[in-house]
Amino acid sequence: MCTGISRTAPVAGEAKGADGWFHVTTATVGFDHGAHGSEEHALLLDFANYGLGTHARVAVELDIESGRALLEQLRSTIEEAEATGLAG
Amino acid sequence: MWNSFRTDARLAITATITTFPGGGGDEQHAYVARPESADPLPGVVLVHHMPGWDEFYQEFAERLARHGYWAICPDLYCRFGHGTPDDVAAKVRAQGGVHDDSVVADCAAALAWLTAQPGCTGKVGIIGSCSGGRHAVLAASRVRGFSAVVDLWGGGVVMSEDQLSPARPVAPIDYTADLDAPLLGLFGNDDQSPSPDQVDAHEAELARHGKDFEFHRYDGAGHGFFYYHSPAYRPQQTMDGWSKVFAFFGERLR
């Protein structure tokens, strides 16, 4: 890895991949070379369950501005969800 | 031109995925390519980049074979499992990256495998791009026996304290005194990993230790400028870069 920037968190959720829905156990956020993007480096988001095999992964590559926009909406949504009293 | 050949030359290569005893004796996959030749051949260990053991590196090995080298490219991610290169690379990334010690051990094993082949001259170079360039420098510093090393825009040779990690605990520049092979480095001046300042720092450290090296820096190129499948591709700089790689290996390995 040329930047070597990556962080992984355990998560519990579901993701839809090429073979349908599967349970995800890890979320990794990195900033490094993308596999498919047009930029030299990208934010790399992986939702995966490597216990099911390397294919059990939903991958997203974003530019930094998109990452910030996503982060803001994620934060706002979580705050709104918590305000309802319905979030665990 | 390095890519010009005689039309009546009866060039043939063989290339295959095989297994070999990697670091620690682990059975590992490697892509091996060599020209058909009755004469002994110099060898080259290819160190694949962060995106994984992919088709670019298979083609890379075949190109070296067409130019007279016995090339071996170990799958440094083999222990993480198999799948498409990007899926395997994502799994490696999720675990913090492949450990430097693991890569160095696999490079040492690939060197040993090549030198044990009856058809190898025993002169073996090592080359890698991106993280593979960094790993090539690291391996040539920590393993005795390489006759030449080529670093293609390896980011992370120069590292700040906060860039060190469990998988990358030491900056390769700190092993400069131990570098045991002449070094060729190719870099893009628009790259930020390594940045021109980091290339300067590496160059100064090599000079300070009296090492045999040559660095070439390209204007109008950033990171990964050989990668024809990427917007980073710069054909003119790539053609010149390959000519320097073949001249360097020709001088040091033949």
Interface residues (C-beta under 8 A of the other chain):
Chain A: M1 C2 T3 G4 S6 T8 T26 T28 G30 D32 H33 A35 H36 S38 E39 E40 H41 L44 D46 A48 Y50 G53 T54 H55 R57 A59
Chain B: H49 M50 P51 F80 G81 H82 G83 T84 P85 D86 D87 V88 A89 A90 K91 R93 A94 Q95 G96 G97 C130 S131 R134 G154 G155 G156 Q163 S165 A167 R168 S193 G222 H223 G224 S230 P231 A232
